[in-house]
Amino acid sequence: MILIWRLRSWAYPVAEEVSPRAKAWADTMSGHSDGDLVRAHSSSPIRLGAGPIVRRELREERERATLRSGAAFAHGAGNRAIAEEPDEERTCFERDRDRIVHSTAFRRLAGKTQVVVFPTDHQRTRLTHALEVAQVATSIARGVNVNVTLAEAMALGHDCGHGPGGHASEDAFDAFVAEGYDHGPWGADVVLQNLNLCAETLDGIRNHSWSRPAPLTVEGHIVSWADRIAYCAHDLEDAIHAGIVAADDLPAGIVKVCGRNRREQLNTFVRAVVRAVEEHGEVGMPAEEAAALATLRAFNYERIYVRPASVAQSRAVIDVLRALVEYYSEHAGAMPDGLDLQPESDSAVRAAVTYVAGMTDRYAFDMAVRHLDWPVERLPRI
């Protein structure tokens, strides 16, 4: 049904005609009340038995009583750059997870490249990648009985430092950052700084890449494995769906150990890490499965990440992002918080990197066209 709207002189548009579905939705505006209690559903038969309300202190007690030795415990943690009073309901790591999920940086991952710029309906973005890493990490953490919430918080936030266009953004920004641009430390120390996260959470985000120093917690090590397990499996799946490779191209050694599809691979590698903890008392992977994961990663590297089309895409990303940083460092006033910065100063350059790195792919490329008259044919392509 077409809705016909008239505008009241004092407020909001009001529909003169509404569909039955819209009316049914509007009829639930206040829920269903029978006195002191309002229910979402008028016919709900559900009743709860006796039991405690599980607030922070009881959750912390349960962690101490049930998690294995070596796990990160919320009680006694919560070390933040700016001290805060503990939350009545949530542990410190639960607060971190919630802050990350509701952050602008996390939402923007939906518009950032995982492997392919401008993904199709079924290809991953940085956001779906983060969710899959969280699923793998929590499965492992639950299996080995360590802090699931801390692992989840780290996993959800681990890629918030990525710029538009995937890993090529790191190469683009390296030219402007004295210490080099690494998405882990940048995410922990710059992008998520305003969230005032716990030291343990930030450490796992900062050091999740295997080339970084070892994380300080068991949960951080789990996230390092979860990241690699997740992207090796789902980048392959995306490439198969895109016609870049075929499932039959996988080496027989990989298929024998971990299967040909994502479900089999995730199942194999998650169980392998759990078994390694059981047998060795530390986070790792048995040699056979670890070799299969390494071979799968090498296959992806050669056939997906550095194939000619990917290299061309990366080159295009680097060119456009460097041009944007140069533009904003010269025109600091064009940035939201750049009015007080001296153009081309070190502060302006760092602010420009921060601003451009926070952009989604589409916004960055739109800004290049708008401000730099960037030729559309030079923008990254699939």
C-alpha positions in Angstrom: 0.0 0.0 0.0 1.2 3.5 -0.8 1.3 5.7 2.3 -0.1 9.2 1.9 1.5 11.7 4.3 0.4 15.1 5.5 2.6 17.3 7.6 1.2 18.6 10.9 2.1 22.2 11.4 3.8 21.5 14.7 5.5 18.2 14.5 6.1 15.1 12.4 4.5 13.7 9.2 1.5 11.5 9.9 0.2 8.8 7.6 -3.4 9.1 6.6 -3.3 5.5 5.4 -1.2 2.7 6.7 -0.8 -1.0 5.8 -2.1 -3.7 8.1 1.5 -4.6 8.9 2.4 -1.1 9.9 -0.7 -0.9 12.0 0.1 -4.2 13.8 3.6 -2.9 14.4 2.3 0.4 15.8 -0.2 -1.4 18.1 2.7 -2.9 20.0 4.1 0.5 20.8 3.6 0.1 24.6 3.8 -3.6 24.9 1.3 -5.7 26.9 0.6 -4.7 30.4 -1.4 -6.5 33.2 -0.6 -4.0 35.9 3.0 -3.7 37.3 4.6 -5.8 34.5 4.8 -5.0 30.8 5.5 -8.0 28.4 6.7 -8.0 24.9 4.2 -10.8 24.0 0.7 -11.0 25.3 0.6 -14.8 25.4 4.0 -15.5 26.9 3.8 -18.6 29.3 7.5 -18.4 30.3 8.2 -18.2 34.0 11.6 -18.3 35.8 12.4 -20.4 38.8 14.3 -19.2 41.8 17.9 -18.0 41.3 20.3 -15.2 41.8 20.8 -12.1 39.7 24.3 -12.5 38.4 26.0 -9.2 38.8 29.7 -8.4 38.4 30.9 -9.6 41.8 29.2 -13.0 41.4 30.5 -13.4 37.9 34.0 -12.6 39.1 33.6 -15.2 41.9 32.5 -17.8 39.4 35.5 -17.0 37.1 37.8 -17.6 40.1 36.1 -20.9 40.9 35.8 -22.3 37.4 38.4 -21.0 35.0 41.7 -22.9 34.7 44.9 -21.7 36.1 46.6 -19.2 33.8 43.4 -17.7 32.5 42.9 -13.9 32.8 40.5 -13.1 35.6 38.4 -10.0 35.6 38.8 -9.5 39.3 41.9 -7.5 39.9 42.1 -6.5 36.3 40.4 -3.4 34.8 43.6 -1.4 34.7 42.7 1.5 32.4 44.6 4.7 31.4 42.0 6.7 33.2 40.7 5.0 36.4 37.0 4.2 36.5 34.7 2.8 39.2 33.8 -0.8 38.5 30.4 -1.4 36.8 27.7 -2.9 39.0 26.5 -5.3 36.4 29.5 -6.1 34.1 33.0 -7.3 34.5 35.8 -5.0 33.1 36.2 -7.2 30.1 32.5 -7.2 29.4 32.5 -3.4 29.4 35.4 -3.5 26.9 33.5 -5.8 24.6 30.4 -3.6 24.7 32.4 -0.4 24.1 34.1 -1.9 21.0 30.8 -3.2 19.6 29.2 0.2 20.0 32.2 2.2 18.7 32.4 4.1 15.4 35.6 2.3 14.5 33.9 -1.1 14.7 30.9 0.0 12.7 33.2 1.3 9.9 34.7 -2.1 9.5 31.5 -2.9 7.5 32.8 -0.6 4.8 36.5 -1.7 4.8 38.1 -4.3 2.5 39.0 -7.8 3.8 40.4 -9.0 0.5 38.2 -7.6 -2.3 37.4 -3.9 -2.6 33.6 -3.3 -3.0 32.7 -6.9 -2.0 29.6 -8.7 -3.4 26.8 -9.9 -1.3 28.6 -12.9 0.0 32.2 -11.7 0.3 33.7 -10.7 3.7 34.3 -7.2 4.9 36.6 -6.4 7.9 33.4 -6.5 10.1 32.4 -10.0 9.1 36.0 -11.1 9.5 36.1 -9.7 13.0 32.9 -11.5 13.9 34.3 -14.8 12.5 37.5 -14.3 14.5 35.4 -13.8 17.6 33.5 -17.0 16.9 36.7 -19.0 16.5 38.3 -17.4 19.5 35.4 -17.9 21.8 35.1 -21.6 20.7 38.7 -22.2 21.6 38.5 -20.2 24.9 35.4 -22.0 25.9 37.0 -25.3 25.1 40.1 -24.7 27.2 38.1 -23.0 29.9 39.7 -19.5 29.9 38.2 -16.1 29.8 35.7 -16.2 26.9 34.7 -12.5 27.2 38.3 -11.2 27.1 39.0 -13.3 24.0 35.8 -12.0 22.4 36.7 -8.4 23.1 40.2 -8.7 21.7 38.9 -10.5 18.6 36.2 -7.9 17.9 38.6 -5.1 18.2 41.7 -6.6 16.6 41.4 -5.0 13.2 40.0 -1.6 14.1 43.3 -0.1 13.1 43.0 -1.1 9.5 42.6 1.6 6.9 40.5 1.5 3.8 41.6 -0.9 1.1 43.0 -3.7 3.2 46.6 -4.4 4.2 47.8 -2.1 1.4 46.8 0.9 3.6 49.6 0.0 5.9 52.1 0.3 3.1 50.4 3.6 2.1 50.7 5.1 5.6 54.2 3.8 6.3 55.5 6.8 4.4 54.0 9.3 6.9 54.5 7.5 10.3 58.0 7.4 11.7 57.5 4.1 13.6 55.7 2.6 10.6 52.0 1.9 10.4 51.0 -1.4 11.9 47.2 -1.9 12.3 47.5 -3.7 15.6 49.3 -1.0 17.6 47.5 1.8 15.7 44.2 0.3 16.6 45.1 -0.1 20.3 47.0 3.1 20.8 45.2 5.5 18.4 41.8 4.4 17.1 40.4 2.8 20.3 42.3 5.1 22.7 39.1 7.1 23.5 37.4 3.9 24.7 39.7 3.7 27.7 39.9 -0.1 27.4 41.7 -2.4 29.9 45.4 -3.0 29.5 44.8 -6.8 28.8 42.3 -6.1 26.0 44.6 -3.5 24.4 47.6 -5.9 24.6 45.7 -8.6 22.7 44.6 -6.1 20.0 48.1 -4.6 19.8 49.9 -7.9 19.5 47.6 -10.2 17.6 49.8 -10.4 14.5 52.4 -13.2 14.6 55.2 -10.7 13.8 54.5 -8.7 17.0 55.7 -9.5 20.5 53.8 -12.3 22.3 50.6 -11.2 24.0 50.7 -11.2 27.8 47.6 -13.4 28.2 46.5 -16.8 27.2 43.4 -15.2 25.6 45.7 -13.0 23.5 47.5 -16.1 22.1 44.1 -17.7 21.3 43.1 -14.6 19.3 46.4 -14.7 17.4 45.5 -18.3 16.3 41.8 -17.5 15.7 42.7 -14.6 13.4 44.9 -16.8 11.2 42.5 -19.8 11.2 39.5 -17.6 10.3 41.1 -15.6 7.5 42.8 -18.6 5.9 39.5 -20.5 5.7 37.1 -17.6 4.8 39.5 -15.8 2.3 39.7 -19.1 0.4 35.9 -19.5 0.5 35.5 -15.9 -0.9 38.0 -16.6 -3.6 36.3 -19.8 -4.7 32.9 -18.0 -4.9 34.5 -15.2 -6.9 36.0 -17.6 -9.3 39.6 -16.7 -8.5 40.5 -20.3 -7.5 38.6 -23.6 -7.6 38.2 -25.9 -4.7 39.9 -28.6 -6.7 43.0 -26.5 -6.8 43.8 -27.1 -3.2 46.8 -29.3 -2.6 46.0 -32.8 -1.6 47.9 -32.5 1.6 45.6 -29.7 2.8 42.5 -31.6 1.9 43.7 -34.7 3.7 44.2 -33.0 7.0 41.6 -30.3 7.1 39.1 -30.8 4.3 38.2 -28.7 1.3 35.6 -26.3 2.7 35.4 -23.7 5.4 33.3 -25.8 7.8 35.7 -28.7 7.8 38.8 -26.4 8.1 37.5 -24.4 11.0 36.4 -27.6 12.8 39.8 -29.2 12.3 41.9 -26.2 13.4 39.7 -25.2 16.4 39.8 -28.7 17.7 43.6 -28.9 17.1 44.3 -25.8 19.3 42.1 -27.2 22.0 43.8 -30.5 21.9 47.2 -28.8 22.0 46.3 -27.0 25.2 45.1 -30.3 26.7 48.3 -32.1 25.8 50.9 -29.4 26.2 49.4 -26.9 28.6 50.0 -24.0 26.3 48.3 -22.4 23.3 49.6 -23.8 20.0 48.7 -26.4 17.3 49.9 -29.9 16.8 52.5 -30.2 14.0 50.3 -31.9 11.4 47.5 -29.4 11.5 49.9 -26.5 11.9 51.7 -27.6 8.7 48.3 -27.8 6.9 47.4 -24.3 8.1 50.7 -23.0 6.9 50.3 -24.7 3.5 46.8 -23.3 3.2 48.1 -19.8 4.0 50.9 -20.1 1.4 48.3 -21.3 -1.2 46.1 -18.2 -0.4 49.2 -15.9 -0.5 50.2 -17.1 -4.0 46.9 -17.6 -5.6 44.8 -14.8 -4.0 46.8 -12.1 -2.2 49.7 -11.6 -4.7 48.0 -12.6 -7.9 48.4 -9.8 -10.5 44.9 -8.4 -10.0 45.5 -8.1 -6.2 48.8 -6.4 -6.7 47.2 -3.9 -9.1 44.5 -3.3 -6.5 47.0 -2.7 -3.8 49.0 -0.3 -5.9 45.9 1.7 -6.7 45.0 1.8 -2.9 48.5 3.0 -2.0 48.4 5.8 -4.6 45.0 7.1 -3.6 45.5 6.9 0.1 48.9 8.7 0.0 47.4 11.4 -2.2 44.6 11.9 0.4 47.1 12.1 3.3 49.1 14.7 1.4 46.0 16.7 0.6 44.7 16.7 4.2 48.1 17.5 5.7 48.3 20.5 3.4 44.6 21.5 4.0 44.3 20.7 7.7 41.1 22.8 8.0 39.3 20.3 5.7 39.5 17.7 8.5 36.9 17.8 11.2 39.4 18.6 14.0 42.1 20.2 11.8 41.3 23.9 12.1 44.0 24.6 14.8 46.7 22.6 13.0 49.6 24.2 11.1 49.4 22.8 7.5 52.1 20.3 6.7 53.3 20.2 10.3 54.1 16.9 11.9 50.8 17.2 13.8 48.9 17.8 10.6 50.4 14.8 8.9 49.6 12.5 11.8 46.1 13.9 12.0 45.7 13.3 8.2 46.8 9.7 8.6 44.4 9.2 11.5 41.5 10.8 9.5 42.1 8.9 6.3 42.8 5.6 8.1 39.4 5.9 9.7 37.5 6.2 6.4 35.6 3.4 4.8 36.7 2.4 1.3 33.9 4.2 -0.5 34.2 7.4 1.5 38.0 7.5 0.9 37.6 7.0 -2.8 34.7 9.6 -3.0 36.9 12.1 -1.2 39.7 11.5 -3.7 37.3 12.2 -6.6 35.8 15.2 -4.9 39.0 16.9 -3.6 41.7 15.6 -5.9 39.8 15.1 -9.2 41.0 11.6 -8.9 40.3 9.7 -12.2 37.7 7.0 -11.6 39.7 4.6 -13.7 42.6 4.9 -11.3 40.5 3.8 -8.3 40.9 0.3 -7.0 39.1 -2.4 -8.8 38.2 -6.0 -8.0 
